[in-house]
Amino acid sequence: MRAISVNRVRSDPGQIWHGRSIAPQNWGSVTAPLSATPDTNSEDRPMLSNLDTAWRYPLTAFRESLDTLSPMGPWFLRYAWADLAARPSVLQGALIITGAVTVALTLVGLAGVHRGRLNQYDDAHFQSRRELKRNHMVGTLDQNGFIFGKLGLPKSDAPFVMAPPDRFPHAMMIAPTGRGKGVGFVIPNLLHFSGSAIILDVKGENFAKTSIHRKHGLKNGIWYFSR
């Protein structure tokens, strides 16, 4: 069984501890097993020597052995304040890294709490008036967007329930035949929405009622294809 030791040498009270590997005949009391292989070929010895130096260096640099090394612990807190006073950049860098990680984890936790947990059947519901305003789905005819309804009587000055195309570019209206999809949604939006539109107009009603306004009022080019 081979072992290593970390010898602590301090040349001045105001300096950081420095680690130094020592010869086998001078091994101290802080030891850690390296390998259980009793013998190796001569070709493998240079590679094992490099591995020995590579994994021994962090222990020496941080004044640790395998018995006291704690990856989860803030290693800089185990330094004496006199040592940190001689190297304030070490303490500053450690505090910055620790603070950044703490803030990031706190923000992630707060975001998860704010989002809330989903129940078995989710929490979908019809939006309240406050939620409509918060989601920018309340507007007037001066604004461009899809019109879904009105927060009041038809002839009142109440605002409309609208969806700005830059925030909600898609909408789906589902209703049985003869329930007012055309007169309640399609035609009002063809008269109001100034963007491009492709309409499947089998009977030609939408073209007859909206094409003149879209051409002269909304300045759209109109193309009608019929077999």
N, C-alpha and C positions, 0 to 999 in steps of 0.2 A: 504494500500500500504506500503510495507516494502522497506527500502532503506539502502544503505551502504555508508560509507565515508572513505576516505583515509587521514590519518593525517600524515603530513610530519615532521619528527623529525631529526634534524641535531645536532650532539653532538660536531663536530669539523669541522672547515672550510676545512680541507684537506680530509674529508671522504665523501663517497657517501651518498646520501640521503637514508634513510631507511623508509619503509612504516610500519604503524601499524594500525590495525583495532581498532576502538574505540567503546565504549558502546553506545546504542541508545540515552541515555540522553546527550551524548557529541558529537553528530553528528555535523560535520562542514558544510561548504557551498558546498563542492564537493560531490554531491550525484548522485546516479544512481539507477533506479528502479530494483528490484530483482524479485519480484513476485507480481502478482495481485490477488492471492488466499487469501481471507480474513481469512480462518481458515483451519486447517488440523487436521487429526487424530493424536493421540499421537504416534502411531506406525510409522508414516511418518516423525516425527520431527527429529530423528537422521540422516536419509538419507538427508533431506533437509539441515540440518546443515552442513553435509559434503560437499554437493554441493555448499553451500554458501561459505565455506572456499576455496574450490578448484578453483572456478572461480574468487574469490576476490584476490587470491594470485598474479596472473600475473599483475593485475592492481597495486597492492601495490609494487611489485618488480620493475616495470618499471615506477613508479610514474605517473600513468595514471588514468583517469576516462573514462567513456563511452563517455563523451562529447569531449574529446581531443584525444582518441585513434584512430590512423590511421594505419591500418595494412600495407598499401602500402608505408608508409613513413619510411625512415631510422631512427629508434628510437634513435640510439646512437648520432645523430647530435643534439638532443635536450638536451643533457647533457652539463653542464657547463664545460669549459676546466679545471677548478680547480678540478672538480670531476673526470674527465678522467685522470688527471695527477696523482691522487692518486691510480687509477686502470688502469695502461697502458695495462694490459692484456685484459681488456674489449675492449678498442679501437683497439688493434691489432687483436683480434679475429673478431670483427665486420668488420674491413677493409678487412681482408682475405676473409671472407664469401662474402662480397659485391663485391670484386674484382673478385673472382672466378665465381660468377654468371654473372657478367658483361662480362667477357671474354668468358664464355660458350655461352651466348646469341649472342655475336658478331660473334663468329665462326659459329654458326648455321645460322645467317643471311648472312654471306659471302658465306657459302656453297650453300644457296638457290639462291643467286644472280649469283654465278658462274655456277650453273646448268642451269640457264635460264628457261624461261617459255615456255611451249609447246603451239604451235599454234593449230588451228583447225584440221589440217591435219598432225600434228607431223612434224619433221624436218629430216626424214630419207633421206640419199643421198649416192651416191657412194663416197668412200673414195678418197681423193687426195693423191698424193705421200707423202706429209708431214704427213698426218694422218696415212698412212700405216707405216711409220717409227716410228711415235710416239706410235702406237699400237703394235710394234714389229712384224709386218707382212711382213717384207722384210728380206731376208736371202739368203744364198748360199747353194749349195748341201752338204757342210760339216755339215750343221745343219739338225737335224731330225725334220720332220713335214710334214703336208699336203701341196702339191704344187698345186696352183691354176692357176698360169700364170707366165709371165715374163715381166719385165719392159723394153722391148726392142725387137729387132729382135730375131728369134729363135737361130741363130748362134752367136749372140753377147755375150759379157761377162756381160751383164746387170744382176742385181740381180733378184731373183725370188720372186713372191708374195706367201708367205708361212704363215702357221698358226701353231705355236708350240703347240703340243698336251697338254702341261700342262696349256696353256692359253685358247686354243680353241679346246676342245676335240671332238667337233661335227661339221660336215659340211654336207650340203645338196646341191646336184647338180641336177638341173631340166632342162631338155631339151627334145625336141621331139625325136622320133626314128630316128636313122641315122645321128645325129648332132655331133657325136664325143665324147660322154660321156666316152666311153670305152678307146679309143686311146688318148683322151685328158686329162683324169683325173684318171680313174681307173688303167690302166696299168702303167703310170708314177709313181703313188704313191705306187703301189705294188713293183715296182723296187727300190724305194727310201726309203719308210717308213719302219723302222726296227721293229716296234711294231707288236702286234698280229693283225690278220685280218681274218674275216669270209666272204667269197665271195660266192654269189649266181651266179654260173657260169653255165648257162643252156647249152651253146654251148661248153664249155670246152676251149674257146680261152684264157682266162686269166691264166688258169693252164698251158697250153702249152707254153705260152710266158714268164711266170714269175716264175714258180716253181723252175727251176734249179738255177736261180740267188738267190732266197730267201733261198734256202737250203744251197748253198755253199758260196754265197757272204754275205748274211745277217745272216747266221747261224740259220735259223728257221727250226722247224720241220714242215713237209708238210704232210697233210692228205687229200686224195681225195675220196669223197663218190659219188658213181654213182649207179643208179638202173639198 
